[in-house]
């Protein structure tokens, strides 16, 4: 087996457009694809700007079990770890956009880090250089 990379990770959402707006307008992700698959299903892919490493597939919850996962992708653990060049600027941007900061920026051995919630309550670590 010769797996080369993780191409996409699914993020279960309740509404495609709300999720696209949050991830592109607030977090600065880029919309890669938004293709209508059926009357109720779309193929929506987003990624951090300037990279092709790994994308998020926004998947609208289609049943009760999937709906129960919206905002709880990982059972209360951090869902995503995002790297940034300027954590302080991103911190102020998140605050200005009303994003809930769970853990204020602090210096750790591996960098400056903060934790915030996405629009559903999924936890996201943002890590930048000290």
Secondary structure, DSSP 8 states (H G I E B T S, - for coil): -------EEEEEES-HHHHHHIIIIIS-EEEEEEEE-SSS-EEEEEEETT--S-EEEEEE--SHHHHTTTT-TTTTSEEEEEEES-HHHHHHHHHHTT--EEEEEEEETTEEEEEEE-TTS-EEEEEE--
